């Protein structure tokens, strides 16, 4: 019987051999010794007895046995050889009682190379076995900036906690995200392993049947995407029919995850045709009013940021009083947003603006379930096709404010007070610093973070002799303080010089126009990427207002540069730009790409300060930083 199996295995091996040769590929098993000759190994780790997925056993440790097998581990030595007899005996053993003796193997970058037991692997692969017991020694490469090595270090941590060898990821951060979603970031007990094994089996069965295994992402990425929408507890209760329906409903999320760039930035509003047809005039129409709902984390009057959006909501209602009605809900956070969003949709909402990045994860499931409702989140760089995000290119106004500050500073020291190191904020800080440097190369920008535990505004300004300050963008309604925008500390009081403006009313107006005209829906129909609206001065969404305290000549220069930015003739991030470590971040005579601006996790060279780690922030700030913080401060 074993001889017959060997004959079939030999055919498979020779077929693979010929196929590889015809393509100019190496036809034999990969050899670990050859691979490691090009690698920098830091150490070895004894992993003990491990149940290894056979799909991950890809080669042999040394050159000795590689020419006995084709690259698919099937034999290529002729029948009648001693090798063939031993292989056939192992085949008989597998059919009669099963192969139980563990092999010995080295693991490198989550692939296994056999030291002892090549024929056992070959036989089990022939019989389509899933795994094989192995005594494993791990070869650990030295940590570097290489993407694959960083990904492997994340896998090692995940493997240590979960014991899983078969789950892989292609995106940095997904392994840790999955641990968070499962709800257990320390070593898994048997109960957790059993629950996850059920979830992984049920999900992968349907996902692969639907073609998920043909996407460029790994199963670990896909199950993370799915769990982020539906949650671990819901997955435990899903039937095969539920999985089928839900996987199809969020297929765009999987496709977006497979994209190298998951976000499509929309930098200017679409042109909207507002002309009416003759039929509109002959037959007056009174369409049903559209309902637009705003979800706020707290009362707008307690926050300068939310107050700006509330002004935008009022502007929207005044502008489209005959076409829509608006309302808002306060005190919405990550804990109740799913319930609130479901309620407002049930009550007739057509468009929902979630004004807080912390609302994103738990609103995603509702957005998937209600594709007829347009759900948007005010944040940047969110990779979800089912929820579009919007933000303003405030860095354009900050560049102008920095230019003003650099021109008027009396001691070449300027303060910049920021809140969260989230996407967009680092661009604001760097643009301000570049604006300073454009008129005063000697000046330094001193950076402080208002949401950190040790923040003390007065001490920060006094110790660093800072008289000119860039602070929160607009005034808070319930606070009479003048500490907003760009100001000078004079006789203990704030003398306001310039104020960046968020014209959210203009943004909401243009977006509603696109909805009414139908272009909002059509621009995303064929997209697998997420759409992020990132409009600036050219759209009228961002502006800068100067007070009478800005010197006339400086104001003229600021107005001229504002006009040039609005018309697209100049951009803040242009030419050679160096970071604090002297690394060239942008080459001369070229614009920085918008995606690179959005993803900044570094500071320019005239800034004194840093991007704080997560541990430095107060507790109620950590949710926002965790969700939308730049990668640098998540380490």
C-alpha distance (Angstrom), angle and dihedral (degrees) to the residues before:
residue distance angle dihedral
X1 . . .
X2 3.79 . .
X3 3.81 90.6 .
X4 3.80 90.2 58.1
X5 3.81 91.4 50.9
X6 3.80 90.1 48.7
X7 3.81 90.9 53.2
X8 3.81 90.2 54.0
X9 3.81 92.7 44.8
X10 3.81 89.7 49.0
X11 3.80 90.4 54.8
X12 3.79 90.1 51.7
X13 3.80 91.2 48.2
X14 3.80 95.0 49.5
X15 3.80 91.8 46.0
X16 3.80 90.5 53.7
X17 3.81 90.5 45.5
X18 3.83 93.0 53.0
X19 3.79 92.2 45.0
X20 3.79 92.1 53.2
X21 3.78 94.1 46.0
X22 3.82 91.4 50.4
X23 3.81 89.3 54.4
X24 3.79 93.6 47.1
X25 3.82 92.3 -111.8
X26 3.81 129.4 138.3
X27 3.85 102.9 -92.1
X28 3.82 99.2 -158.5
X29 3.81 135.3 68.8
X30 3.82 117.0 -69.1
X31 3.80 112.6 -105.7
X32 3.80 118.6 -135.7
X33 3.81 93.4 -151.0
X34 3.80 89.4 60.7
X35 3.79 92.4 47.0
X36 3.80 93.8 48.6
X37 3.79 91.9 50.8
X38 3.82 85.9 74.8
X39 3.82 96.2 40.6
X40 3.80 134.0 84.9
X41 3.83 104.9 -131.7
X42 3.79 114.5 -161.7
X43 3.81 100.3 -174.4
X44 3.80 147.1 -31.5
X45 3.80 126.7 -112.1
X46 3.80 126.9 -160.4
X47 3.83 105.9 -133.5
X48 3.82 96.2 -178.2
X49 3.81 120.9 -149.1
X50 3.80 111.3 -6.8
X51 3.81 132.0 176.4
X52 3.81 98.0 -128.5
X53 3.83 123.3 -158.9
X54 3.82 105.9 -118.4
X55 3.81 90.9 -140.7
X56 3.81 86.7 65.5
X57 3.83 94.0 52.5
X58 3.79 98.9 93.4
X59 3.81 110.0 154.2
X60 3.75 152.5 -2.2
X61 3.78 129.5 -86.0
X62 3.81 98.0 -128.4
X63 3.78 137.6 23.6
X64 3.83 92.5 -108.3
X65 3.80 99.8 91.5
X66 3.80 102.7 21.3
X67 3.82 94.8 97.4
X68 3.81 91.2 56.4
X69 3.80 92.1 68.1
X70 3.77 139.1 47.4
X71 3.80 117.9 -126.9
X72 3.84 90.4 -88.7
X73 3.84 90.6 59.3
X74 3.81 92.3 -109.6
X75 3.86 115.7 135.0
X76 3.82 122.2 -101.3
X77 3.83 100.8 -179.5
X78 3.81 115.0 108.4
X79 3.79 124.5 -96.8
X80 3.79 115.0 -94.7
X81 3.79 94.6 39.6
X82 3.80 121.2 122.6
X83 3.81 87.1 -111.2
X84 3.82 91.1 55.6
X85 3.82 91.9 49.6
X86 3.80 92.9 51.8
X87 3.82 91.5 46.1
X88 3.84 89.8 50.9
X89 3.81 91.7 50.0
X90 3.79 90.4 52.4
X91 3.79 89.0 49.3
X92 3.81 90.1 54.8
X93 3.80 90.1 47.8
X94 3.79 90.9 52.1
X95 3.81 92.6 51.2
X96 3.81 94.3 44.6
X97 3.80 103.9 41.5
X98 3.77 109.3 -14.6
X99 3.79 130.3 -106.5
X100 3.79 107.9 -81.9
X101 3.79 106.8 163.1
X102 3.80 111.9 103.0
X103 3.77 120.9 -121.8
X104 3.79 123.5 -134.9
X105 3.79 116.6 -120.0
X106 3.77 145.2 162.4
X107 3.79 119.4 -128.3
X108 3.80 118.3 -147.5
X109 3.82 123.1 171.3
X110 3.83 89.2 -13.3
X111 3.79 94.0 -56.6
X112 3.82 123.2 109.8
X113 3.79 128.6 -133.2
X114 3.81 118.1 -167.0
X115 3.79 121.1 -122.3
X116 3.83 96.2 172.1
X117 3.81 125.6 9.6
X118 3.81 107.0 40.8
X119 3.84 92.5 147.6
X120 3.84 91.2 50.0
X121 3.80 89.1 54.3
X122 3.80 90.8 47.4
X123 3.82 93.1 51.0
X124 3.81 94.0 47.0
X125 3.80 91.9 47.4
X126 3.82 88.3 51.4
X127 3.81 89.9 54.4
X128 3.85 90.7 46.6
X129 3.79 94.2 -117.2
X130 3.78 115.2 175.4
X131 3.79 101.3 -139.5
X132 3.79 145.2 -1.7
X133 3.83 131.6 -147.8
X134 3.80 111.6 -111.0
X135 3.78 139.2 176.0
X136 3.78 99.3 -133.6
X137 3.79 135.4 -159.5
X138 3.80 114.1 -168.0
X139 3.81 120.5 -141.8
X140 3.81 106.6 -151.2
X141 3.81 117.9 -157.7
X142 3.77 121.0 -144.1
X143 3.81 112.5 -92.1
X144 3.79 112.1 -104.5
X145 3.81 141.4 152.5
X146 3.81 90.1 -87.7
X147 3.82 106.5 123.8
X148 3.81 95.1 -137.8
X149 3.79 92.3 50.5
X150 3.81 92.5 49.2
X151 3.80 87.9 49.1
X152 3.82 89.7 50.5
X153 3.81 92.0 52.2
X154 3.80 88.8 53.8
X155 3.81 88.6 49.6
X156 3.83 91.8 51.6
X157 3.80 90.5 54.7
X158 3.81 90.7 47.0
X159 3.81 91.4 47.5
X160 3.81 92.3 50.0
X161 3.82 91.4 52.8
X162 3.80 99.4 40.6
X163 3.79 105.5 25.2
X164 3.82 88.0 -134.5
X165 3.80 117.4 142.6
X166 3.79 99.4 170.5
X167 3.81 101.4 59.6
X168 3.79 115.2 88.8
X169 3.80 135.6 177.6
X170 3.79 134.9 -153.7
X171 3.82 97.7 -167.8
X172 3.79 124.5 70.6
X173 3.79 111.8 -119.4
X174 3.80 97.1 24.9
X175 3.81 94.8 101.0
X176 3.81 91.7 55.6
X177 3.81 90.9 42.3
X178 3.80 90.5 54.7
X179 3.81 91.4 51.8
X180 3.81 88.3 52.8
X181 3.81 91.9 49.0
X182 3.81 92.0 49.7
X183 3.79 87.0 50.9
X184 3.79 98.6 -128.0
X185 3.81 120.7 93.6
X186 3.80 96.0 166.3
X187 3.81 125.6 70.8
X188 3.80 111.2 -47.3
X189 3.78 119.8 -118.0
X190 3.81 122.3 -142.8
X191 3.81 92.9 -94.9
X192 3.80 91.9 56.1
X193 3.80 91.4 46.1
X194 3.81 91.4 51.7
X195 3.80 93.2 49.0
X196 3.77 93.2 48.2
X197 3.81 92.3 45.2
X198 3.82 88.8 56.9
X199 3.81 92.0 47.7
X200 3.80 92.8 47.1
X201 3.81 93.6 48.0
X202 3.81 95.1 46.9
X203 3.79 93.7 44.4
X204 3.81 97.3 44.3
X205 3.79 92.8 48.7
X206 3.81 92.9 60.0
X207 3.81 96.6 31.6
X208 3.81 93.0 55.0
X209 3.82 91.9 43.2
X210 3.81 88.0 55.9
X211 3.79 90.9 52.8
X212 3.77 100.2 -95.8
X213 3.79 91.8 134.4
X214 3.81 87.9 64.5
X215 3.82 92.7 60.9
X216 3.80 118.3 94.3
X217 3.81 93.1 -117.0
X218 3.80 124.3 88.4
X219 3.79 127.1 -117.7
X220 3.82 90.4 -102.3
X221 3.80 91.1 58.6
X222 3.79 92.2 47.3
X223 3.80 96.6 48.7
X224 3.83 88.9 47.7
X225 3.81 90.8 53.5
X226 3.81 91.3 48.2
X227 3.80 95.0 45.7
X228 3.81 91.1 48.5
X229 3.81 87.9 61.9
X230 3.80 103.4 36.8
X231 3.80 106.1 20.3
X232 3.79 133.5 -130.2
X233 3.82 96.5 -88.1
X234 3.81 93.2 52.7
X235 3.82 91.0 48.3
X236 3.80 90.8 55.5
X237 3.81 89.0 59.2
X238 3.83 97.9 43.4
X239 3.78 121.5 114.6
X240 3.79 122.7 -146.7
X241 3.80 87.9 -98.4
X242 3.81 90.7 52.4
X243 3.80 91.3 50.9
X244 3.77 91.0 49.0
X245 3.81 93.3 51.8
X246 3.80 95.1 42.7
X247 3.82 95.8 45.2
X248 3.80 90.1 52.5
X249 3.81 91.5 46.4
X250 3.82 93.1 58.3
X251 3.79 99.7 34.3
X252 3.81 90.0 123.3
X253 3.80 88.1 62.3
X254 3.81 91.0 57.9
X255 3.80 91.4 45.1
X256 3.82 90.6 49.9
X257 3.80 90.8 50.3
X258 3.79 88.3 54.9
X259 3.80 92.0 55.9
X260 3.80 116.4 97.2
X261 3.81 86.5 -138.9
X262 3.79 108.3 34.5
X263 3.81 97.5 -174.7
X264 3.79 129.2 67.4
X265 3.81 109.7 -155.6
X266 3.82 115.5 -144.3
X267 3.81 104.1 -158.7
X268 3.82 99.9 -179.4
X269 3.82 135.7 27.4
X270 3.78 118.3 -95.5
X271 3.79 116.2 -106.0
X272 3.80 107.6 -102.8
X273 3.80 124.1 -153.1
X274 3.81 108.4 -138.7
X275 3.81 99.9 173.2
X276 3.81 116.5 124.1
X277 3.77 124.8 -134.6
X278 3.81 122.6 -122.1
X279 3.81 88.7 -106.5
X280 3.82 89.6 61.9
X281 3.80 90.2 59.7
X282 3.81 96.2 43.4
X283 3.81 93.8 46.6
X284 3.83 110.2 34.2
X285 3.78 111.7 -146.0
X286 3.80 129.2 -149.9
X287 3.79 104.4 -167.1
X288 3.77 121.0 -165.2
X289 3.78 112.1 -90.9
X290 3.76 116.6 -101.3
X291 3.80 116.1 -125.0
X292 3.81 117.5 -136.5
X293 3.81 119.5 -172.8
X294 3.81 128.1 -167.3
X295 3.81 120.4 -155.8
X296 3.82 114.5 -154.8
X297 3.84 127.7 -170.7
X298 3.81 89.7 -137.9
X299 3.82 142.1 -12.4
X300 3.83 110.1 -46.3
X301 3.80 92.5 -135.0
X302 3.81 90.1 64.2
X303 3.82 94.9 56.1
X304 3.79 131.9 53.4
X305 3.81 89.4 -152.3
X306 3.81 95.2 52.0
X307 3.80 92.2 40.8
X308 3.81 89.1 60.3
X309 3.80 89.3 54.3
X310 3.80 91.3 46.7
X311 3.81 89.3 54.9
X312 3.80 86.3 51.2
X313 3.79 91.5 51.8
X314 3.81 91.4 51.3
X315 3.81 90.6 48.2
X316 3.80 89.8 50.5
X317 3.79 92.9 52.0
X318 3.82 92.1 48.4
X319 3.82 92.5 47.7
X320 3.81 96.2 48.6
X321 3.79 100.6 27.7
X322 3.82 91.4 140.4
X323 3.82 95.4 45.7
X324 3.79 107.1 40.2
X325 3.78 148.1 15.2
X326 3.78 126.6 -145.7
X327 3.76 137.1 -156.0
X328 3.78 136.2 169.3
X329 3.79 138.2 -143.9
X330 3.81 121.6 -152.9
X331 3.80 134.5 -155.1
X332 3.80 93.4 38.2
X333 3.80 114.6 154.2
X334 3.79 140.3 155.9
X335 3.80 90.7 -75.0
X336 3.81 99.6 56.9
X337 3.81 105.4 19.8
X338 3.82 93.9 99.4
X339 3.80 91.4 54.9
X340 3.81 94.1 42.7
X341 3.79 93.6 46.7
X342 3.80 91.4 49.0
X343 3.82 90.2 50.7
X344 3.81 96.4 49.6
X345 3.81 90.8 47.9
X346 3.81 89.8 49.1
X347 3.81 87.3 52.2
X348 3.78 92.8 55.3
X349 3.80 107.9 -87.2
X350 3.81 112.9 163.6
X351 3.81 97.3 -179.7
X352 3.81 127.1 24.6
X353 3.80 124.6 -168.1
X354 3.82 111.9 -161.1
X355 3.81 103.5 -158.7
X356 3.79 98.9 -161.1
X357 3.81 132.6 60.3
X358 3.81 91.1 -138.1
X359 3.82 88.2 70.4
X360 3.81 93.6 61.6
X361 3.85 104.7 86.9
X362 3.80 99.1 47.5
X363 3.81 94.7 40.2
X364 3.80 92.3 56.3
X365 3.81 94.6 79.2
X366 3.81 91.3 53.1
X367 3.81 92.3 47.6
X368 3.82 90.2 52.2
X369 3.82 90.7 50.2
X370 3.83 92.4 49.3
X371 3.82 109.4 42.3
X372 3.81 88.9 159.6
X373 3.83 89.2 69.6
X374 3.82 120.8 71.2
X375 3.81 109.1 -132.1
X376 3.81 118.8 -173.3
X377 3.79 131.7 179.2
X378 3.80 125.1 -152.3
X379 3.80 100.4 -126.7
X380 3.78 140.7 87.4
X381 3.80 136.2 -109.5
X382 3.81 97.4 17.8
X383 3.82 110.9 157.8
X384 3.82 99.9 -151.0
X385 3.84 118.7 114.6
X386 3.82 91.4 -163.2
X387 3.81 94.4 59.8
X388 3.78 118.8 44.6
X389 3.77 118.7 -152.4
X390 3.77 132.0 -147.4
X391 3.78 136.1 -163.0
X392 3.79 139.2 149.7
X393 3.78 130.4 -109.2
X394 3.78 91.0 -117.6
X395 3.79 89.4 162.1
X396 3.83 87.7 80.0
X397 3.81 91.2 62.9
X398 3.81 91.4 40.5
X399 3.79 90.3 56.1
X400 3.82 89.4 56.6
X401 3.81 92.0 45.4
X402 3.81 89.2 51.3
X403 3.80 90.7 51.1
X404 3.81 89.5 53.2
X405 3.81 92.1 47.1
X406 3.79 92.2 48.7
X407 3.79 91.0 51.0
X408 3.82 97.0 50.2
X409 3.83 103.9 34.2
X410 3.80 113.2 122.9
X411 3.82 98.7 -157.1
X412 3.83 106.0 23.4
X413 3.81 90.8 -106.2
X414 3.81 122.3 114.6
X415 3.80 130.0 175.7
X416 3.79 125.6 -137.0
X417 3.81 117.1 -170.5
X418 3.81 114.9 -165.2
X419 3.81 131.1 175.5
X420 3.82 114.2 -155.1
X421 3.84 127.6 15.0
X422 3.80 91.7 -132.8
X423 3.79 131.2 142.2
X424 3.79 108.3 -66.4
X425 3.80 95.5 20.8
X426 3.81 95.0 82.1
X427 3.81 89.0 51.3
X428 3.82 88.8 53.0
X429 3.81 92.1 52.0
X430 3.79 94.1 45.9
X431 3.81 93.4 45.9
X432 3.81 90.1 52.0
X433 3.81 90.3 50.7
X434 3.81 91.4 48.4
X435 3.79 89.5 50.3
X436 3.81 89.0 53.4
X437 3.81 91.7 48.5
X438 3.81 92.6 48.7
X439 3.82 91.1 68.6
X440 3.82 102.3 19.5
X441 3.82 116.2 30.3
X442 3.84 90.8 178.8
X443 3.82 95.3 60.2
X444 3.79 124.4 100.5
X445 3.81 127.7 -152.5
X446 3.82 114.1 -139.4
X447 3.80 111.7 -151.4
X448 3.83 127.1 -151.8
X449 3.82 131.2 172.3
X450 3.80 116.5 -137.8
X451 3.82 95.1 -159.7
X452 3.80 96.4 57.1
X453 3.80 122.2 105.9
X454 3.80 97.1 -115.8
X455 3.81 98.0 43.4
X456 3.79 113.7 138.1
X457 3.78 111.7 168.4
X458 3.80 98.9 -164.4
X459 3.79 93.6 45.8
X460 3.81 91.5 48.1
X461 3.81 92.6 52.3
X462 3.81 95.6 41.7
X463 3.80 98.9 45.8
X464 3.81 92.2 49.2
X465 3.83 95.7 41.1
X466 3.80 92.0 -122.8
X467 3.79 116.9 172.1
X468 3.82 101.3 162.9
X469 3.78 117.2 58.9
X470 3.81 137.8 -174.7
X471 3.81 106.6 -154.9
X472 3.82 138.8 159.2
X473 3.78 112.1 -24.5
X474 3.82 102.6 -117.3
X475 3.79 140.0 12.2
X476 3.81 120.9 -83.3
X477 3.85 109.4 -124.1
X478 3.82 95.8 -133.5
X479 3.80 93.5 44.3
X480 3.80 121.3 75.8
X481 3.80 90.8 -163.3
X482 3.81 117.4 126.9
X483 3.79 91.7 -151.1
X484 3.79 97.8 119.7
X485 3.77 136.8 105.0
X486 3.80 116.1 1.2
X487 3.79 113.4 -26.3
X488 3.78 143.5 160.1
X489 3.80 123.2 -126.5
X490 3.80 104.1 -129.0
X491 3.81 122.7 169.4
X492 3.81 89.2 -16.6
X493 3.80 92.8 -55.1
X494 3.80 134.0 101.2
X495 3.79 116.2 -108.6
X496 3.82 104.6 -163.2
X497 3.80 116.0 -136.4
X498 3.81 107.5 167.6
X499 3.77 138.4 -3.2
X500 3.82 127.1 -155.8
X501 3.80 110.5 -137.8
X502 3.79 130.5 -145.2
X503 3.81 105.1 -156.2
X504 3.78 94.6 -163.2
X505 3.79 90.6 161.2
X506 3.81 89.3 63.6
X507 3.78 91.1 48.0
X508 3.80 93.8 49.5
X509 3.79 91.1 45.1
X510 3.82 93.6 53.7
X511 3.77 92.3 44.8
X512 3.82 92.9 50.3
X513 3.80 89.1 48.6
X514 3.81 89.3 56.1
X515 3.82 90.2 49.5
X516 3.80 92.9 49.9
X517 3.81 91.0 47.0
X518 3.81 92.9 48.3
X519 3.81 95.6 -120.8
X520 3.83 93.4 111.2
X521 3.78 91.5 65.0
X522 3.80 97.5 40.8
X523 3.82 95.9 49.8
X524 3.79 90.6 63.4
X525 3.81 101.5 37.5
X526 3.80 96.7 93.9
X527 3.80 96.2 32.8
X528 3.78 122.5 113.0
X529 3.79 89.4 175.4
X530 3.77 123.5 78.2
X531 3.80 116.5 -102.1
X532 3.81 116.7 -128.5
X533 3.81 116.8 -174.7
X534 3.81 108.1 -147.1
X535 3.78 106.7 172.0
X536 3.78 126.8 172.1
X537 3.79 144.2 175.0
X538 3.80 92.3 -42.2
X539 3.81 88.7 63.7
X540 3.82 93.9 44.3
X541 3.81 91.1 -115.7
X542 3.83 95.2 114.5
X543 3.80 128.2 44.0
X544 3.81 142.4 157.6
X545 3.79 124.5 -137.4
X546 3.83 120.9 -160.9
X547 3.80 123.7 -153.6
X548 3.80 126.7 -139.0
X549 3.81 88.2 -98.1
X550 3.81 92.7 73.6
X551 3.84 109.6 95.0
X552 3.79 112.5 -105.3
X553 3.80 96.1 -117.8
X554 3.79 92.7 48.0
X555 3.81 91.0 49.4
X556 3.81 91.1 50.7
X557 3.79 90.0 53.0
X558 3.82 91.7 47.3
X559 3.82 91.7 49.8
X560 3.80 91.4 48.9
X561 3.81 92.6 49.9
X562 3.81 90.9 45.8
X563 3.79 89.8 55.4
X564 3.80 90.8 49.2
X565 3.82 92.2 49.6
X566 3.81 91.2 47.8
X567 3.80 90.8 52.4
X568 3.81 92.3 45.2
X569 3.80 93.9 -116.3
X570 3.82 94.6 124.3
X571 3.80 133.9 22.0
X572 3.83 128.7 -160.3
X573 3.82 95.1 -128.3
X574 3.78 103.7 59.3
X575 3.78 135.1 126.4
X576 3.78 127.9 6.0
X577 3.80 112.7 -8.0
X578 3.81 122.0 179.3
X579 3.80 127.1 -166.3
X580 3.81 127.3 -138.0
X581 3.81 90.9 -84.9
X582 3.79 93.4 53.5
X583 3.81 93.6 -105.8
X584 3.82 114.1 148.4
X585 3.81 104.6 -121.4
X586 3.80 98.6 174.7
X587 3.78 128.0 24.8
X588 3.78 124.5 -128.9
X589 3.81 123.3 -85.5
X590 3.78 96.1 17.7
X591 3.79 139.1 93.4
X592 3.77 120.6 -114.9
X593 3.79 111.9 -113.6
X594 3.83 115.1 -106.0
X595 3.81 91.4 -123.2
X596 3.81 90.8 54.8
X597 3.81 89.7 49.9
X598 3.79 91.3 50.7
X599 3.82 93.7 48.2
X600 3.81 97.6 47.4
X601 3.80 113.3 145.7
X602 3.82 97.1 165.8
X603 3.81 137.9 71.6
X604 3.81 128.7 -126.9
X605 3.78 120.5 -108.2
X606 3.82 99.9 -101.1
X607 3.83 93.1 59.5
X608 3.80 121.4 101.8
X609 3.80 107.8 -154.9
X610 3.78 139.6 44.6
X611 3.81 145.9 -117.4
X612 3.82 103.8 -91.5
X613 3.82 123.1 -131.6
X614 3.78 119.8 -112.2
X615 3.81 92.4 -100.3
X616 3.83 91.6 64.8
X617 3.82 94.5 64.6
X618 3.78 128.2 90.2
X619 3.79 114.7 -105.3
X620 3.82 99.0 -104.8
X621 3.81 90.3 53.0
X622 3.79 96.2 52.7
X623 3.82 95.6 78.5
X624 3.79 92.3 59.8
X625 3.80 92.6 43.5
X626 3.81 92.0 47.7
X627 3.81 92.4 51.7
X628 3.79 102.6 39.0
X629 3.79 105.8 10.9
X630 3.78 118.5 125.4
X631 3.79 113.4 -101.8
X632 3.81 94.5 -108.9
X633 3.81 93.7 69.6
X634 3.81 95.0 44.9
X635 3.79 93.7 66.4
